Amino acid sequence: MFDDFHEHCKAHGLKITPQRVVIYEAVAGAKDHPSAEQIFVKVKAKFPNISYDTVHRALVTFAKIGLVEAVEGYG
């Protein structure tokens, strides 16, 4: 799982930061399809100063490079 993460990041020139690692861990460890808000709440427990925007941008980046699949919600 994390080999894939590291390879995708390296292949796309992304730095492997502690924030990106914990965001990826939160997504990869989810049993459902968590929202960006749910991921933010989980990540904020480890990084109290992280912003929602940072989490959202990381998730968008992960989707662009094929690490995660974005699911659009309706509501």
SEDRENDO-522292 format. One record per residue: x, y, z of N, C-alpha, C in turn. Coordinates in Angstrom, 3 decimals. Each point is the difference from the previous one (the first is absolute). Example, Ala and Ser with C-alpha at 12.3 -4.5 7.8 and 13.67 -1.06 7.14 Angstrom:
<pts>
(pt (13.190,-5.690,7.800),(-0.890,1.190,0.000),(0.900,1.200,0.000))
(pt (-0.350,1.050,-0.720),(0.820,1.190,0.060),(-0.770,1.090,0.730))
</pts>
This chain:
<pts>
(pt (0.831,-1.190,0.000),(-0.831,1.190,0.000),(0.878,1.257,0.000))
(pt (0.971,0.053,0.928),(0.822,1.200,0.062),(1.074,0.021,-1.071))
(pt (0.357,-1.168,-0.525),(0.917,-0.015,-1.133),(-0.642,0.695,-1.187))
(pt (-1.280,-0.273,-0.218),(-0.755,0.637,-1.080),(-0.041,1.513,0.201))
(pt (-0.243,0.413,1.230),(-0.033,1.423,0.340),(1.340,0.659,-0.329))
(pt (1.072,-0.605,0.477),(1.329,0.559,-0.238),(0.340,0.033,-1.487))
(pt (-0.322,-1.051,-0.712),(0.291,-0.056,-1.437),(-0.782,1.062,-0.772))
(pt (-1.283,0.142,0.304),(-0.820,1.015,-0.676),(0.538,1.401,0.287))
(pt (0.335,0.256,1.230),(0.527,1.322,0.354),(1.308,0.275,-0.735))
(pt (0.915,-0.954,0.031),(1.281,0.176,-0.680),(-0.186,0.191,-1.495))
(pt (-0.871,-0.793,-0.594),(-0.225,0.071,-1.448),(-0.578,1.344,-0.431))
(pt (-0.718,0.661,0.919),(-0.630,1.274,-0.338),(0.697,1.192,0.654))
(pt (1.182,-0.239,0.548),(0.790,1.089,0.562),(-0.563,0.609,1.273))
(pt (-0.780,-0.773,0.737),(-0.581,0.511,1.254),(0.887,-0.348,1.178))
(pt (0.183,0.959,0.882),(0.726,-0.268,1.229),(-0.867,-0.887,0.887))
(pt (0.643,-0.896,0.713),(-0.716,-0.863,0.937),(0.098,0.665,1.372))
(pt (-1.008,0.784,0.319),(-0.017,0.738,1.260),(-0.758,-0.794,1.059))
(pt (0.261,0.279,1.267),(-0.767,-0.672,1.060),(-1.503,0.220,-0.138))
(pt (-0.392,1.196,-0.442),(-1.421,0.299,-0.179),(-0.604,-0.866,-1.106))
(pt (0.691,-0.107,-1.122),(-0.507,-0.839,-1.090),(-0.078,-1.463,0.423))
(pt (0.973,-0.451,0.762),(-0.007,-1.387,0.460),(-1.214,-0.263,0.877))
(pt (-0.259,0.867,0.964),(-1.126,-0.232,0.914),(-1.343,0.145,-0.727))
(pt (-0.077,0.883,-0.977),(-1.224,0.132,-0.793),(-0.222,-1.282,-0.794))
(pt (1.054,-0.513,-0.619),(-0.128,-1.242,-0.749),(-0.370,-1.164,0.919))
(pt (0.609,-0.054,1.182),(-0.332,-1.050,0.970),(-1.488,0.042,0.355))
(pt (-0.527,1.206,0.195),(-1.409,0.141,0.357),(-0.910,-0.489,-1.120))
(pt (0.369,0.302,-1.235),(-0.798,-0.450,-1.145),(0.132,-1.510,-0.176))
(pt (1.227,-0.484,0.011),(0.248,-1.425,-0.244),(-0.601,-0.877,1.095))
(pt (-0.081,0.516,1.213),(-0.526,-0.780,1.109),(-1.506,0.048,0.146))
(pt (-0.652,0.815,-0.817),(-1.455,0.154,0.091),(-0.709,-1.217,-0.589))
(pt (-1.050,-0.411,0.645),(-0.798,-1.133,-0.474),(-1.137,0.459,-0.923))
(pt (-0.242,1.309,-0.018),(-1.071,0.554,-0.819),(0.593,1.038,-0.954))
(pt (-0.800,0.908,-0.450),(0.451,1.079,-0.882),(-0.072,1.299,0.794))
(pt (1.050,0.300,0.775),(-0.058,1.182,0.865),(0.035,1.291,-0.805))
(pt (-0.651,0.991,0.537),(0.033,1.323,-0.617),(1.305,0.689,0.384))
(pt (0.294,1.081,-0.678),(1.181,0.784,0.343),(-0.105,0.481,1.444))
(pt (-1.192,0.357,0.423),(-0.230,0.452,1.376),(0.326,-1.112,1.000))
(pt (-0.415,-1.218,-0.285),(0.291,-1.124,0.897),(1.500,-0.279,0.068))
(pt (0.670,0.080,-1.125),(1.449,-0.184,-0.025),(0.666,1.115,0.798))
(pt (-0.472,1.219,-0.178),(0.545,1.149,0.729),(-0.090,-0.213,1.509))
(pt (-1.139,-0.466,0.480),(-0.180,-0.224,1.439),(1.002,-1.041,0.510))
(pt (0.191,-1.070,-0.758),(0.963,-1.037,0.408),(1.431,0.544,0.018))
(pt (0.354,0.724,-1.038),(1.361,0.507,-0.129),(0.287,1.073,1.045))
(pt (-1.000,0.800,0.315),(0.171,1.087,0.964),(0.379,-0.533,1.381))
(pt (-0.366,-1.230,0.308),(0.382,-0.599,1.275),(1.521,-0.146,0.106))
(pt (0.665,-0.258,-1.126),(1.462,-0.151,-0.006),(0.722,1.311,-0.315))
(pt (-0.645,0.838,-0.785),(0.561,1.290,-0.402),(-1.002,1.105,0.329))
(pt (-0.028,0.443,1.258),(-1.012,0.982,0.417),(0.003,1.307,-0.798))
(pt (1.124,0.353,-0.583),(0.085,1.265,-0.735),(-0.281,-0.141,-1.493))
(pt (-0.313,-1.201,-0.460),(-0.253,-0.196,-1.429),(-1.325,0.661,-0.381))
(pt (-0.045,0.545,-1.196),(-1.223,0.648,-0.451),(-0.824,-0.950,-0.874))
(pt (-1.280,0.296,-0.075),(-0.880,-0.775,-0.879),(0.493,0.117,-1.440))
(pt (0.445,1.184,-0.380),(0.468,0.228,-1.365),(1.186,-0.908,-0.339))
(pt (0.905,-0.182,0.939),(1.146,-0.884,-0.222),(-0.461,-1.426,-0.253))
(pt (-0.939,-0.471,0.806),(-0.528,-1.356,-0.167),(-0.706,-0.108,-1.349))
(pt (-0.823,0.960,-0.317),(-0.752,-0.024,-1.262),(0.952,0.002,-1.197))
(pt (1.008,0.871,0.030),(0.950,0.066,-1.113),(0.776,-1.310,-0.148))
(pt (0.365,-0.605,1.121),(0.711,-1.290,-0.059),(-0.891,-1.064,-0.627))
(pt (-1.272,-0.026,0.379),(-0.921,-0.987,-0.565),(-0.193,0.209,-1.499))
(pt (-0.099,1.250,-0.420),(-0.132,0.307,-1.432),(1.262,-0.453,-0.739))
(pt (1.151,0.275,0.573),(1.262,-0.430,-0.602),(0.074,-1.515,-0.084))
(pt (-0.384,-0.686,1.082),(-0.001,-1.460,-0.009),(-0.911,-0.543,-1.097))
(pt (-1.132,0.629,-0.197),(-0.928,-0.441,-1.046),(0.610,0.225,-1.386))
(pt (0.658,1.133,-0.186),(0.606,0.312,-1.303),(1.086,-0.992,-0.389))
(pt (0.735,-0.513,0.991),(1.096,-0.921,-0.323),(-0.429,-1.475,0.124))
(pt (-1.280,-0.219,0.284),(-0.529,-1.358,0.000),(0.136,-0.775,1.298))
(pt (0.319,0.676,1.081),(0.103,-0.684,1.299),(-1.356,-0.284,0.621))
(pt (-0.924,0.901,-0.195),(-1.362,-0.161,0.538),(-0.983,0.332,-1.108))
(pt (-1.221,-0.398,0.221),(-1.059,0.330,-0.942),(-0.980,0.942,0.674))
(pt (-0.232,1.126,-0.627),(-0.943,0.980,0.550),(-1.422,-0.458,-0.310))
(pt (-0.838,0.073,1.008),(-1.414,-0.344,-0.169),(-0.785,1.273,0.314))
(pt (-0.710,0.485,-0.980),(-0.793,1.203,0.189),(-1.288,-0.320,0.752))
(pt (-0.286,0.802,0.996),(-1.230,-0.213,0.772),(-1.104,0.917,-0.497))
(pt (-1.186,-0.389,0.291),(-1.169,0.799,-0.344),(-0.668,0.404,1.291))
(pt (-0.504,1.182,0.025),(-0.681,0.355,1.220),(-0.153,1.388,0.189))
</pts>
